[in-house]
Amino acid sequence: MSVILFLPLLGALLVALCRSETRVRWIAFLFTGVDFLLTLYMMTNFEPNKSGFQFLDYGSWVPDFSIMYKVGVDGLSLIMVFMTTLITFIAVPSAWNYIQERRKLFYSLLLMLETAMIGVFVSLDLVLFYIFWEAMLIPMALIIGIWGGERRIYSALKFFIYTFAGSIFLLVGLIVLFVAHGHVTGNYTFDLVEFTRLHLPLELQKWLFWAFFIAFAIKVPIWPFHTWLPDAHVEAPTPGSVILAGVLLKMGTYGFLRFSLPLFPDAYKLYAPVIFVLGVIAIIYTALVALVQEDVKKIVAYSSVSHMGFVMIGLFSLNAQGIEGAIFQMLNHGFVSAALFIVVGIIYERLHTRNVSKMGGLTEFAPKLAVLAMVFTMASVGLPGTSSFIGEFLTILGGLKAAKWVGVLMALGVIFGAAYMLYMYRNVFFLEPKVKSFKDIDLRELLTLSFVAILVVWFGFFPEVIMGFFHNYVSEILKVAGV
């Protein structure tokens, strides 16, 4: 576990020491690829029917303050590590031509970001979790601020301030938890496993729920905390958007499952209707906003907010279908949104515009790109046979079981989602061509997008390949919540 966690950091050091600006791409590709293969090896040795965390590494770190280095995975965090290593691996080739300046710095930051993201998912000490949670802000903000578009500084600062402000509430919540655990048990610790055995009074649960909620809701982001996301996506370079949509948005939803549900189960159930309202607004409102956008990157960005609304409702439905669907949709959205941002990046590299009205007829020039883009568009709208269908179907089913009106409105959101995605695809790839020439994707781009397309279809037909890892986890978390 520690090798998977810190291998990218070693890669970042080697990139920084490398004298060749062109060779650093291959070093980053090698280290992210090896990390992904090690994750696959860990998955083959994971025992999905076994309770608790596996592949544990731990040791004393700051004993005077009961802070430990403790990492490990269960069914939930294993899937998140798999998603992180895979998406970082495909982010490297997406940067091949896009990043032309300061390559050493860029790939060093990307590899450091991978370590921080994995650290969030595997940390079992609350202080260690918080350190990784904050550490990932710096490389992501720098990636946006240095290699982004015209308004990159504004977007980078907005991203950093929003997420850092939310993290302050998280820090206060962690300190209160530490003190409360010490008062109740006499044992002051930051060990996450120990906290899951503690049942806090409802009033304290309420306060702590909202402290954690602000930090996680901003990261998701759920409406109305979402305004930083379109700016960050539009201004970020293609690999930055791939990481942002593919991994960073899942950290908020992961936080709700890892912390809010097991630590504050009574408050979690009490405030579920509030989250349903926010989730439904996120699904429908941002879908309608996406419908009127002319920038293809903004359309995909707003679609991310809409899809994360499905995940939030699934998480708070408090039934097996909803939670399993939400976890599966987290993974699926990571693949599909990352691929869509790569497609948008390829188009921008060639046309130097993201305006839908200036495109059209790209199928005539780039049939391979058109076919692959169609796969990801259909996956985004939840076509049966793609992985999105499984995730959306289960979250809607979970929403229906929790409250019928929620399920009905979620289904309406699917219709709006189909409308804006098909509008975008038609205007970009069909209609009359507004460009004189367009180069089709090369071998590197073809292999990257084909790899993701195969996963999207494979998981669509064989979802149990992934869902088998977290069936047991979902059963246990529902028992903890008393459902």
N, C-alpha and C positions, 0 to 999 in steps of 0.2 A: 504493500500500500504506500509506503513512504517513497519507494522508487518511482511509482507512477506519479506521486505528488510532486517530487522535486526534480525529476528528470528534465522537464522543460526549463527549469531555472538553470540547470547545468548547461542546457543548450543556449540559453540567453547569454551566459558567460562566454561560451565559445564563440558565439556570433560577435560579441563585443570585442573579443581578442583577434578575430579574423581580419586580415589585411585586405582581402578581396571583397569588393562590394557586390560582385555577382555570385560569389561562392556562398554568401550568407543565406541565400534563398534555399540552396540545397541542404545546408546545415539545419535550417528551420524545418524543412520538409522531412528530413531524416528523423529529427527528434520528435516531431509531432506524430510521424508515422509509427515509430517504435513505441511511443506512449499509447497510441491507439491499439497496437497489437498486444501490448502488455495488458491492456484493459480487457481485450477479448479473451486472453489467457485466464485472467481473473474470473471472467464470467463463466468460462467452462468449468472452473473449479468451485464455483459458488454453489452452496446447497440451499435451494429456494424454500425447502420445507423446514429448515432449521430456524428457530427463533433467535432473536437478538442480532448483534453485529458480528460480522466475520472479517477476517484479515486484519485483526487488531494490531496496531503498533502503539505502544505507549511508554511513557517514562516521566519522571519528575522533571519539571521545568523551573517553576518559581515556587518552591515548597512553602516559603513563608506566607504566601497568599493563596495556597491551595490550588495553584495553576499547574496543569499538566499538559504535556504533549500527548494527545490521545486521538488517534484517527482509526477509522474503520468504515465498513459499508454494510447496509442491509439492502432489502429489495429495492427501496426507493432510491437511496443514494447511489447504488450500483448503476441504475439506469441513467441517472444524471451524469455520472462520471463517463459512462459510455457515450452519451450525447455530447459532452464537452470535448472529449478527446477526438471524436469523429469530426465535429464541426470545426474545431481548430485545425485539424488536418486538412480539410477542404478549403479553409480560409487562406492557407499559404499559397496554393496555386492561383487563387482568385486575386492575389496581390502581385502576381508575377510581372505583369506589364503595367498595372495601375500605379505601383509604387516605384518611382524612378529616382527619387532623391532621398538621402539619408536612410538608405536601406538597412544599414547596420542597426541604427537606432530603432527603426520600425520593427524589425524581426526580433530584436531583443525585448522590446515592449510587448510584442505579441506572445512570446514565450513566457515572460513574467506574468502576463495576464492569465495564461493557461494554468499556471501553478496556483494563482490566487483563486481562480474559479473552481478548480478541483478541491482546493482547501476548504472552500465554503461547504461543499457537499459531503466532505468526509470528516470534518472536525467534530469531535465528541466532547470537547471542552469549550465552554461558552466564551472564554477569553480568546482562545485560539480561533474560534469561529468569527468573532468580531474583528480580529486582526485581518483575517483573509477577506472578510466582508468589506472592510475599508480599503485594503490594499489594492483591490481590483479597480477602484475608482481612478487611481492615478494613471496607470497605463492607458485605460480607455479614454480618459479625458485628454491625454496627450496625443493619442492616435487621432481623435477628432480635431483637436486644436492645431496640429501640425500639418496633417495630410488632408484635411477636410476642404469644403468648398469656401465660397466667399464669406459666409457668415460663420466660419468655423470657430472663432474665438468666443463669440456670443453663445453658440450652441454648446461648446465644451464647458463654459462656465455655468450655463444653465443646468446642464446635466450634472455637473459636480455639486453645485449648491443644492439642488433639489434632493439628490440622493444622500448627500452628507447631512443635510438638515434632518432627514428622516432617520438617519443612523444615530443621531443624538438621542432620540426617543428610545431607540433600541438599547443603547448603552445604559440609559437610566433604568430601563426595565430589567436588564441583566443584573445590575447592582442590587436592585430591590429583591430580585429572586435570590441572589446570593445571601442577602441578609435574612430574608424570610426563611430560607432553608436552614440557616444556622440557628435561628431562634426556635424553630419547631423541633429540629432533630439534635441540635447541639453540635452538628458537624458542618462546618463552613466549607463548601466545595463549589466548583464550577462544572462538575461532571454532569453531563446531560442525562446519562442513564439514571443517576441518583435523583434528579429533578422529576423524572417521569413517575417516580414512586410517591411523590409528595402531592397531597390533595390540599390546595389552598382554599381559604374562605372565598365565597362568591364575590364579595365586595372587592377584595384584592385582585381576584381574577379579572373583574371588569376593567379596572384601571390598567392592569398589565396587558390585557388583550388589546386595548386601544393604543398603548405605547408601541407594542409590536406591530399592530395593524398599520400604523402610519409609515413605519419603515418598510414593511413588506408591500403595502399598497402602492407606494411610489415606485418601487422596483418592478412591479408587475407589468405596466402600471394600469390600475383600474381607474375608471372615470370617478371623480374629476381630477385625479392626480396625474393625468396622462400628458399634460401639455408640453413637457420637456421632450417627449419621444419623437414626434414628427420632426422637430428641429434637429435633434441629434441624428436621426436617420438620414435626413436629406443632406446634411452637411458632412456626415462621416464618409470616409473612403469606403469602397466596396467591402474589403475584408472587415472593416470596423462595423458596418451594418450587418454583415453575416454573423459576427460574434454577438453583437448587441441583440439582434432578434433571436438568434439561435440559442443562446445560453443565458445572457444576463437577465432577460425578462422572466426566466424560469426560477430565478433565485427567490423572488418574492413568493411565488406559489409554493416553492419548496419550503420556505420559512413557515408558511401557514401549516403545512403538514408536519414538519419536523418539530415545531415549537408550539404554535398556538393551539392546535387540537389536543396533543397529549398533556400540555401543561395547564391549559385553561379550558377544559372540556365543557364546563357549565356555561361559561361566558360565550364560548364558541357556538353552542346550541342556542343560547339566548339571542345572539345578534345575527344569526343566520339569515332571518328575513331582511335585515338591512343590506347584507351582502347580495341577496337575490335582487333587490332593487337596483343597486349599483351595477351588478353584473348585466342585468337586462338593458339598462341605459347604455352601458359600454358596448353591448352587442349591436343594438339598433342605432343609436346616435352616431357612433363612429362609422358604421356601415353607410349611413346616409351622407356623412361628411366625405367618405371615400368616393361616393358616387359623383360628386361635383368637382373632384380634383382633376387637374390637367397634367400634373407632374406624376409620372408613373411611380416614382419612388415614394411619393406621399400616399398614393393609393395603397401600396404594399405596407407602408408604415401604419396607416390607419386600420388596415386589415388585421395587423398584429394586435392592436388594442381590442378589436372586435372579437378575435379568436380567444384572447386571454379572458374575455368575459365568460365564455363557455367553461373554461378551466376553473374559474373562481366559483361559478355556480355548482359545478361538479364537486369541488372540494367541500363546499358547505351544505351539500345535499344530505350528507351523513348517511349514505347508503353505499353498498359495495359497487353498484353499477356506476354511480356518479363519481366516486373517488377513483376507481380503476380507469374509467373513461378520461378523467382529468389528467391522471399520470400519463396515460397513453397519448393524450392530446398534447401534453407538454413536449413529449419526445417528438411526436409527429410535426408539431408546429415548428420545432427547431429545425428539422430537415427541410420542410417545404418553404418556410420563410427564408432560410439561408439560400436555398436554390433560387428563389425568385429574386433575391437581391443580387445574386451573381448574374442572373439573366439581365437585370436592369443595368448592372455595371458594364456588362459586355456591350449592350446597346449604347450606353453613354460614351464608352471608350471610342466607339466608331463614329457616332453622330455628333457628339459633344452637345447633346440636348436631351432632356428628359420630358419635353413637352409632347403630349399625346398628339396634338394637332399637327405637329411637324413630322410625324411618322406615317405609317401606313404601308401596306404591301410588302413588308419585310419577308414574307413567306417566299416571294419570288426570288429573292437574293440569298436567303439563308434558310433553306428547308430543314436542315438538321436542328438549328436553334428553334425554329417554329414548332417542330415535333416535341422537343424536350420541354419547351415553355408550355405547350399544351398539357403535357403530363402534370406539371406543377400547378397550372391553373385549375385543372380538373380536381387535383388533390386538394387545393385550397377551398374549392366549393363543396367538397365532401362527396365526390362521385363514388358510388359503390365499386369496390375493387381497389381503392386507394386507402392508405392508412388513415386519412382524415375522416373517412366515413365511419370507421370504427370508433374513433374518439368522439366525434360529434354525436353519433347515435347514442352512445352510452351516457354522455353528459346530459343529453336531452331526456333520456329515460330516467336518469337520476333526478333531474329537475322536475319531471312529471310526478315522480313518486313523492318528492318533497312538497310540491305545490303545483297544481295543474296549470295555473295561470303562468307560472314560470316556464314550464315546458312548452306551452303554446307560443309564448313570445320568443323563446329560443329558436323554435322552428321558423318563425317569421324572420328572424335574423339570418337563417340559412338562405332564405330567398333573396334577401338584400345582398348577402355575400356573393351569391351567384351573379346578381345583376352587375355589381361593380367590377368583378373579376372578368366576366365575359365582355363587358364594355371595354375594358382595358385591352384584352387580347384582340378583340375585333379591330379596334382602332390602331393597334400597333402592327399586327401581322396581316390584316386583310384590308379591305377598301382600296382606294387608288393609291399607288405609291407616291409619296411626296419626296422621296430621295432618289438620286440617280444611280447610286451604287451602295452596296453594303456587303462587307466580307463575312462569310459564314464562319462559324466557330472552328478553331483549329483543334488539333489532336488533344492538347492539354485541357482545353475547355470542354471538349466532347467527353473525355474520360471522367472529368470531375462531375459534370452534370449527369452523365449516364449512371455513374456509381450511386448518386443520390436517388435517381429515378428508379433504379432497381430496388433499392431499399423501400421506397414509398409503395411500390406495387407489391413487393414481397410481404411487407408487414400488413398490407391491405388484405391479402389472401390468407396469411398465416400469422394473425396477431398474437396467437398463443406463444410464439417464439419469444416475444418480449414480455407479454402479460404474465407468463408463468413465473417470472422472477419476482413479481410483487403481489401475487394472490395472497400469500401467507401474511405479508406485511399489512395489507389492507384489513384482513380479518383481525389481526392483533390490534391495529389502531382503532378499529371500531369497538373492540372490547374495552380498550382503555377509555374511550369516550362514553362507555356505558350505553351503546346503541345495540 
